[in-house]
Amino acid sequence: MFFKLVSFLLGCSIGSFLNVVVYRLPNKMNLSFPGSSCPVCNNKIKWYDNIPILSFSILRGKCRKCKTKISIKYPLIEFLTGVMFLLVYLKFDYSLETLKYFLFLSFLIPIAFIDLKNQYIPDRLNGLLLVSGILFSLISINIFELSIIGSAVFSFPFLLIYGYSEAILKKEALGFGDVKLVAGIGSFLLYKGLYNVYIFITLSFVIGAIVSLSLIRLKLKSRNDRIAFAPYIALSALIMMFIQ
């Protein structure tokens, strides 16, 4: 029970930092300086108002000073990260795999939320995801090769789709940032046969199609609108993480 609680609380704390990444990285801001403050009144947020989930509840979702509403996105990301960390621990127990997928999640979550809002994926996050996956594989015996192969094999079909849409359709059916994201995901999931690659690709496009068509059906998006694809790729990667 102790380690379950620690995993959840660690995830919530990491989620608090991921909120900073999601907000500051697209705005070209320093991730560590200055400290967090209200974007409306610029009041510096005290440590006791920055406790994951708890502070949001105590403040009833408002800035202590100016009473401006705080986006529900912040506690949502904290809670989501906490739950995902807990699920990883329950799946992989006290192991190197647990640390590996904690790191994996710490990249996927901000990438998904940044793309959802800004419709682009920072190269810094994609690059660190890829490098981290490959470097982490060096810790495990006979895994490095599978990490490199996984990166290449997972991303190759997405690269083909990107190239085809650019050359034939004269428009992006898939962003190149998504291709780089899949390369990073492949370095973590590793290559364990074409079947797991096929499942990953199928999940990504099926989930993407269902959500996109639903948004169009509900008239929240039109057929000509760009729709962020990274969240569906990330969700598929998380599913693969648990089933492969």
C-alpha positions in Angstrom: 0.0 0.0 0.0 2.9 2.3 0.8 4.5 2.1 -2.6 1.1 2.5 -4.3 0.5 5.8 -2.4 4.1 6.9 -3.1 3.6 6.2 -6.9 0.4 8.2 -7.0 1.8 11.2 -5.0 5.0 11.2 -7.1 2.9 11.2 -10.2 0.8 14.2 -8.9 4.0 16.1 -8.1 5.5 15.3 -11.6 2.1 16.4 -13.1 2.5 19.7 -11.3 5.8 20.3 -13.2 4.3 19.0 -16.4 1.7 21.8 -16.1 4.6 24.2 -16.2 6.0 22.5 -19.3 2.7 22.6 -21.1 2.2 26.3 -20.4 5.8 27.7 -20.7 7.4 25.6 -23.4 5.1 26.7 -26.3 5.5 30.3 -25.1 9.3 30.1 -25.2 9.6 30.7 -21.4 12.2 29.4 -19.0 10.9 26.3 -17.2 12.5 27.1 -13.9 12.5 30.9 -13.6 10.6 32.9 -12.5 8.4 31.0 -10.1 4.7 30.3 -10.8 2.4 33.3 -10.7 -1.2 34.2 -11.6 -1.3 35.2 -15.3 -3.9 37.9 -14.5 -2.7 39.7 -11.4 0.9 38.4 -11.4 0.7 37.4 -7.8 3.4 34.9 -7.0 2.0 31.6 -6.0 3.1 30.5 -2.5 4.2 26.9 -1.9 1.0 26.1 0.1 -1.1 27.3 -2.9 0.9 25.0 -5.2 0.2 21.6 -3.7 -1.0 19.3 -6.4 -4.8 18.9 -6.5 -5.2 19.8 -2.9 -4.5 23.6 -3.3 -7.0 23.7 -6.2 -9.7 22.2 -4.0 -9.0 24.5 -1.0 -9.0 27.6 -3.2 -12.1 26.4 -5.0 -10.4 26.8 -8.4 -9.7 30.5 -8.0 -6.6 32.7 -7.5 -6.2 33.6 -3.8 -5.7 37.3 -4.6 -7.7 38.3 -7.6 -10.2 35.4 -7.6 -9.7 34.7 -11.2 -10.8 31.1 -12.1 -8.0 28.6 -12.4 -8.3 26.2 -15.4 -9.5 22.7 -14.5 -6.7 21.5 -16.8 -4.1 21.9 -14.0 -5.5 19.5 -11.4 -6.6 17.3 -14.3 -3.0 16.8 -15.5 -1.8 16.3 -11.9 -4.5 13.7 -11.2 -4.0 12.0 -14.6 -0.3 11.7 -14.1 -0.8 10.4 -10.5 -3.2 7.7 -11.8 -1.0 6.7 -14.6 2.1 6.4 -12.3 0.0 4.2 -10.0 -1.1 2.0 -12.9 2.5 1.6 -14.1 3.5 0.5 -10.6 0.6 -2.0 -10.3 1.6 -3.4 -13.7 5.4 -3.6 -13.4 5.8 -3.5 -9.6 9.1 -2.4 -8.0 11.4 -2.7 -11.1 13.5 -0.9 -13.7 10.5 -1.1 -16.1 8.6 1.1 -13.6 11.2 3.8 -13.7 11.4 3.5 -17.5 7.7 4.0 -18.0 7.5 6.8 -15.4 9.9 8.6 -17.6 7.9 7.7 -20.7 4.7 9.1 -19.3 6.5 12.3 -18.3 7.1 13.0 -22.0 3.9 11.7 -23.5 1.5 13.7 -21.2 2.9 17.2 -22.0 3.4 16.3 -25.7 -0.3 15.3 -25.9 -1.6 18.4 -24.1 0.7 20.8 -26.0 -0.4 19.4 -29.4 -4.0 19.5 -28.3 -3.9 23.2 -27.6 -1.2 24.5 -30.0 -1.3 21.8 -32.7 2.5 21.3 -32.7 5.0 19.3 -30.8 8.2 21.0 -29.5 11.3 19.4 -31.1 12.9 19.6 -27.7 10.4 17.1 -26.2 10.5 14.8 -29.2 14.3 14.8 -29.2 14.5 14.1 -25.4 11.9 11.3 -25.7 14.0 9.6 -28.4 17.3 10.0 -26.7 15.9 9.0 -23.3 14.5 5.8 -24.7 17.7 4.8 -26.4 19.9 5.8 -23.4 17.6 3.9 -21.0 17.9 0.8 -23.2 21.6 0.9 -22.5 20.9 0.1 -18.9 19.2 -3.2 -19.9 21.2 -6.1 -21.4 20.6 -6.8 -25.1 17.9 -4.1 -25.3 19.8 -1.3 -27.1 19.5 -2.9 -30.5 15.7 -3.4 -30.0 15.4 0.3 -29.1 17.0 1.5 -32.2 15.0 -0.9 -34.4 11.8 0.0 -32.6 12.4 3.6 -33.3 12.9 3.0 -37.0 10.2 0.4 -37.5 7.5 2.2 -35.5 8.0 5.5 -37.3 8.5 4.2 -40.9 4.8 3.8 -41.7 4.1 7.3 -40.4 6.9 8.7 -42.4 5.4 7.0 -45.5 2.0 8.6 -44.8 3.6 12.0 -44.3 5.6 11.8 -47.5 2.6 10.5 -49.5 0.3 13.3 -48.3 2.9 15.9 -49.1 3.7 14.5 -52.6 0.3 13.4 -53.8 -2.3 15.2 -51.8 -0.3 18.5 -51.6 -1.3 18.8 -47.9 -0.3 17.3 -44.6 -2.4 14.3 -43.5 0.1 13.9 -40.7 2.6 16.4 -39.2 6.3 15.6 -39.3 6.3 16.2 -35.5 4.0 13.2 -35.2 6.6 11.1 -37.2 9.3 12.2 -34.7 7.0 11.4 -31.8 6.5 7.9 -33.0 10.2 7.4 -33.4 10.6 8.3 -29.7 7.8 6.0 -28.7 9.4 3.2 -30.6 12.6 3.6 -28.7 10.7 2.9 -25.4 8.2 0.3 -26.6 11.0 -1.6 -28.5 10.6 -3.9 -31.5 9.0 -7.2 -30.5 7.8 -8.2 -33.9 5.6 -6.6 -36.6 2.4 -7.5 -34.8 2.9 -5.0 -32.0 3.8 -2.3 -34.6 0.6 -3.2 -36.5 -1.5 -3.0 -33.3 0.0 0.4 -32.5 -0.6 1.9 -35.9 -4.2 0.5 -36.0 -5.0 1.8 -32.5 -3.6 5.3 -33.4 -5.7 5.7 -36.5 -8.9 4.1 -35.2 -8.9 6.2 -32.1 -8.1 9.3 -34.1 -10.8 8.6 -36.6 -13.5 7.9 -34.0 -12.7 11.1 -32.0 -12.3 13.2 -35.2 -15.6 12.1 -36.7 -17.3 12.6 -33.4 -16.0 16.2 -33.2 -17.2 16.8 -36.7 -20.6 15.2 -36.0 -21.0 17.4 -33.0 -20.0 20.4 -35.1 -17.1 21.2 -32.8 -14.7 20.8 -35.8 -15.2 21.0 -39.5 -13.7 18.7 -42.1 -11.2 21.4 -43.0 -9.9 22.0 -39.5 -6.6 20.6 -38.4 -7.0 18.1 -35.6 -4.1 17.3 -33.2 -3.0 13.7 -33.7 -0.4 13.4 -30.9 -3.1 12.7 -28.2 -4.3 9.6 -30.1 -0.7 8.4 -30.8 0.1 8.9 -27.1 -3.1 7.1 -26.0 -2.2 4.2 -28.3 1.3 4.1 -26.9 -0.1 3.9 -23.4 -2.3 1.0 -24.3 0.6 -0.8 -25.9 2.7 -0.2 -22.8 0.2 -2.2 -20.8 -0.6 -5.0 -23.2 2.7 -5.8 -25.0 
